[in-house]
Amino acid sequence: MTIDDADAVPVADTTEGAGLERLLALKNADTFLVADNWGDLRSGADGLFESDTRLLSRFVMTAGGVRPSRLSSGVSRDNVFFSCHSTNRPLPPMGGRGAPAGALHIERRRFLHDRRMFERVRIVNHGISDVLLPLAFEFGADFADIFEVRGTERAARGQLAPPVHEGRRVTFSYRGLDGVERQCCITFSEPPARLGPDRAEFMFSLPRGQQVDLYIEVGKAVDDTPDALRWRLCGVMAQLQMRARRRSGASLRVPRNPLFNQWLDQSRADVALLTTDLPTGPYPYAGVPWFSTPFGRDGIITAWQMLWLDPALARGVLTYLAGRQATGTSAFQDATPGKIMHETRGGEMSALGEVPFGLYYGGVDTTCLFVALAGAYARRSGDLELIRALWPNLVAAADWMRDHGDSNGDGLIDYARAAETGLSNQGWKDSEDSIFHTDGSFPKGPVALLEVQGYAYAAWRAMADMGRRLGDHRARGWLERAELLRAQVEERFWMEDEGFYAIALDGDRAPCRTISSNAGHLLFTGLPSRERALKVTQRMLSGEFRSGWGLRTLARGQARFNPMSYHNGSVWPHDTALGAAGMAHYGERDAVTLLMGEIYSAASHFNMRLPELFCGFERQPGEAPIAYPVACLPQAWAAGSVFLMMQAVLGLSIDAFEQTVTIVNPSLPAGMERLTVTGLQVGQARTDLLFRRLGDQVAVTPRNRVGTLKIFTVR
C-alpha cells in the first residue's frame, strides 16, 4: 500500500473571509489541524491544536517571495491527507536563471500522526531551463487556549519563551499559568539557508525535468530527522488506523449510484475521523474546530445514529461517560450527583477555572439520553454484561432524574443554570436566544423543554426494561414513571388550537407556545399518541418547516425566526434526521424518503460532507443551500444523520435478545432501486440484506446468513 492513492476532493478557490467553510481540517486523536486552501495557517481559527491548545498559530509558505498560484486542494476521501497543488508566479532572474509563471508544480501534502504534523513539499520543474527557487516559511506559536481562539479575552497569560532555533529546528515553549510547559517543534529535513525565530529560507536548484522534496514535522519534539522513509511509514500507519475505524460494523452500498455512495463513504469517513480511541473505547468527538473533545449529548446521539450498524461506538460512549458521572455538587460545574457530563476540556483556561468546561455538567438532556442509549444498546447488542457493570451508574442517573432533574416534583425534567458562568439554555438548542415565548420574551426558569421529556420517557422505559432483565424490583416503578410522564406531556405541552406541542414550559409551568423542531425529537422517542404524532408530522412537512433542504429548527413566522441564526430557523442535519426517524416510528415512511432526498441534495452541494448546520432560506431552483459561516465541518452528528435516516427509510429494528431483525414497510429513496447491508452482526449471528424495489414495494432478501437469526418483514 502506498500513501499517494487517496483522491483529493477539489474545493473552491476562496481567498478572503474568515468563515470556517474556507478551512480544511485533519484530526488524529487529540490533535487537529485547521488550515486554508493553500495549507497555510494565517489567522482566525487556523492552527495546529492539541488538547484544546493552539500550538502552531502561523505557518505560511511562499515561493519566490509570494504565495504560489493555487490549482486545487482538498482532503482525501479517507480524511487522512491534505494536499494542495499550486504553481509558481513569475520568478525573477537569480544567477541568470528566472522562470515564467507555471514552470513549477508545487505540491504540499500532509497528515497527522502520533501528535505531529507531517508535511512533504514536492517541487517539480516542468520548464525548459534550470531554475533557482527561493522557498520560505513564516511561522509562529501563540499557545492560545481554544476559548481565546474563539474570542474570549484573558486578564493574564503565562510566559512565552523566545524561540530556540539551530540547524534545522525551531522550538517554541510556553509555561501556562496552570504550571504546565507546552512545546511545539518545527523540524526540516534540510538545513535552511537562513533560519530565524519566525522564518526559514531555502534556495533550491532545480534542473529541468527534476524534482526536490522537503519534509517537515511539527509537534512534540523527537530526535528523528524528517525524511522520505519516516513520512511514508507514518502515513501508512495513519491510513491503517483510519481504515480500521471506517470498517467497524456493517456497511451500506447502493449499486449503480456513485454519488449516493460517495455521501455514505464521506459520512462514514467523517465519523471515523472524529472518533478517538480512548482507554474506555471509541468516542466520537463533536466537531472541528470548536468542539474537538468529548461532548455528552453529541457523543450519545452520534452513537445512537450509528447503533444499528456499529454498536461498539455506543459501548465506548457509555463507558466513558459513566466514568465521569458527577458524584458531588458544584454550582460552577452545574454538577449534582448522578448527572452525566456535558463536555470536558483540556486547555489552560479550563484547568484554571477561567471557564467551567474542564468537566462541565450543564446539559439537562444528557443524563436522560445516557440512560436511553444504554437501553437501546442493550436491545441492539444483547450485551447484558456491560449493562450489569454500568448498573450503578444507570441507577444513579435515574435517581438524578427523580431527585435533581425535577426541581419541583411535578415529574418533568427542567433546568436553571446554577452559576452565571454556565450555559443559560441547557438543551441541544443552547444559544441564549433559542427558547422563548410567542412574543419573543425569554422564560424565567426552571424551564422544562419538550424534547427532554421525550428523552426522559425513553430513559424510564429503558430502566424498566433493563431492570426487568437484571431482576431489579424497581422495574415496575420506573415503567409507571414513564407513563405518568407521558400523561403530563400530553396534558401540559399539547396545544389543541395549534395541533402541535409547545417548545417548553416556563418556571410557572406556563407553555412557551413557540412552534419548533423540538417536537420531531419527541416523535423519535415514541411518546405522543398516534393521532397527535400525525398532526405534528403534517405541520412539520409544511412550508413552515421545510426549506427544501431539510427541516428548519423554528417554524417560519415565529418570533425570533431568522434563517441565518444558529438555532432559530437554520437547518441542522441531525435535527432533520431525528425528526424523520420520529415520523417513521409512526409509519410515515414517505415523509422520511422526502426529507432524506432533501438532505441528500444539500449534501451534494457541500462536497457530500454535511456541515453542522446551514441557513434555512427557502430552496431556489438551480441554487445551492446557503452556508452558515462558522459551522463545524466535519461534525459528528451531521455525519451520522444519513445512517439514522437510512434506518428509518428501511423500517429496520434489531432485538439481539430475541435474535430478530424486523423490517416494517421498507422503502427506498427516490431514484434508488437496490441497497445492500453487508456484515450486519446480531449477537453471534451475521447476515447481509438486499433491498430491491419491485413495483410499488421493496423486497428484502437475506444473504450469507451465519448463526441463528430470524428476519421478519411486516407490511
Helices and strands as residue ranges (DSSP letters): G 20-22, E 24-28, E 31-35, E 47-50, E 53-56, E 58-63, E 69-75, E 82-87, E 91-94, E 97-99, E 104-113, E 116-125, E 131-140, H 146-149, E 159-160, E 164-166, E 169-175, E 181-188, E 194-195, E 199-206, E 211-219, H 228-246, E 251-253, H 258-274, E 275-278, E 281-284, H 296-306, H 311-322, E 343-344, H 348-352, E 359-360, H 366-381, H 384-403, E 448-449, H 450-470, H 475-492, E 494-495, E 500-501, E 504-505, E 511-512, H 518-525, H 530-540, H 573-585, H 589-604, H 636-639, H 641-650, E 652-655, E 660-664, E 674-682, E 685-694, E 697-706, E 710-714
